[in-house]
Amino acid sequence: MTIDLSMPGSSGLLDASSKRDLSVLSNKYVLGLTVTAGIGGLLFGYDTGVISGALLYIRDDFKVVNDSSFIQETIVSMALVGAIIGAASGGWINDVYGRKKATLIADVVFTIGSLIMCAAPDPYILILGRFFVGLGIGAASVTAPVYIAEAAPSEIRGGLVATNVLMITGGQFLSYLVNLAFTEVPGTWRWMLGVSAVPAVVQFCIMVFLPESPRWLYMKDRKSEAIAVLEKIYDSDRLEEEIDQLAAAAMHDSQFRSTTVSYMDVFKSKEMRLAFFAGAGLQAFQQFTGINTVMYYSPTIVQMAGFASNQLALLLSLIVAAMNAAGTIVGILLIDRCGRRRLALLSLSGVIVSLLILSMAFFLQSSCNSNNQIVTLGFFCSSGVGWFAVVGLALYIAFFAPGMGPVPWTVNSEIYPEAYRGVCGGMSATVNWVSNLIVAQTFLSIVELVGTGGTFIIIAGIAVVALVFVLIVVPETKGLTFEQVERIWKERAWGSEAASSGSTQKLLEHVA
């Protein structure tokens, strides 16, 4: 059968997949695997959101933290340092020991970190706990999308992987609820940070009884175990089709299985360089377009906008987090219909406009502060600019969440061949966390240097570059099998004729 890669997921493929959607979505086993793996995303999101509220009270308890923007940034960003290491090592753990064991290890490390944070007697022990938590969420950020993607039928793979992003945004929303719940409780931030151990323990207990990824099992010659898992996912007709695809992929990758693919092998293959550039670029732009600036520091941004109360700042941030989760649900509904590329382009277009609105709000605030003698302007400043900034934050989330939230993780879960999926997934997630670290560690300092309005102008410029990147570099992968996606990179690297004939041999020569 000839597949038109220029319009992936179209015509007959969509017709066939649409007939199968209902039966797959009604399969509680598939949904159970997805939700359980997605608890890793919940941990990721909870930690992202909880620190923004906890930081308000950590500053109250420790004068050294209150007096230093650098220490505040370090408390936030030390988890990202851990996540960089966790993501980099998580890809290797995924390939060697499997997705299930990687998840269990991540849960244990995350729990240890949560308990250290809860009991921290000073900011420096707190920073140590943040590092351990980061190790756990870094490994989980690699593992959860891959585990879900490898158990998901291709026609709804995007929606199921995006469910992991929904768990991330849901975790952020939950963190703000927890923050509000503990604002009047003695120990405030200790409870906020310590309670994150609960979902990690829950995931560990459930994951013990769940299977390994069927694709990983098949590629490790544990075919009977893989087929037993696939039988619970597909009906008999579709099962045969999936087994045939796995057998073909296993034959293609057989020369890789004698040794583990290394990180440097990625750069020896032209097609893998192209795939990694697209995947890592999406991950970098997800962060540099400002999402975790908003999520880590949204209470601080709200206070910058003129709302001094900690409780009000947290409440307004809760609304922002709720919009983030709601927007992700929209993304789940659209990603397998509109496609990954189109959704990212629409998202980035709205993000650019929203960032310009945010920038304008803070420039207006600065103008108000220097022109208090103008009565009408002074009235507008006291009653309008703060809400203008909050509206800008809300619009930003409304545009970002459906597209640039799920698209980078979805694309990275499906653009790499099986032999490279763990390594490349880990490397691209590491790029995400490094970018995240840069943003978290520099945001407050850049604000001090160029002002909040100027900072959002810079981020808007980066979003323009991201839009061009998606237009030029990122292919559409909607509805394609892993093998069909692999063929896209072969065509880009060697041409269409080579993709159908000799590119496999070229790939093996490069790795050898």
Secondary structure, 3 states (H helix, E strand, C coil): CCCCCCCCCCHHHHHHHHHHHHHHHCCHHHHHHHHHHHHHHHHHHHHHHHHHHHHHHHHHHCHHHHCCHHHHHHHHHHHHHHHHHHHHHHHHHHHHHCHHHHHHHHHHHHHHHHHHHHHCCCHHHHHHHHHHHHHHHHHHHHHHHHHHHHHCCHHHHHHHHHHHHHHHHHHHHHHHHHHHHCCCCCCHHHHHHHCCHHHHHHHHHHHCCCCCCHHHHHHCCCHHHHHHHHHHHCCHHHHHHHHHHHHHHHHHHHHHCCCCCCCCHHHHCHHHHHHHHHHHHHHHHHHHCCHHHHHHHHHHHHHHCCCCCHHHHHHHHHHHHHHHHHHHHHHHHHHCCCCHHHHHHHHHHHHHHHHHHHHHHHHHHHHHHHCCCCHHHHHHHHHHHHHHHHHHHHHHHHHHCCCCCCHHHHHHHHCCCHHHHHHHHHHHHHHHHHHHHHHHHHHHHHHHHHHHHHHHHHHHHHHHHHHHHHHHHCCCCCCCCHHHHHHHHHHHHHCHHHHCCCHHHHHHHHHC
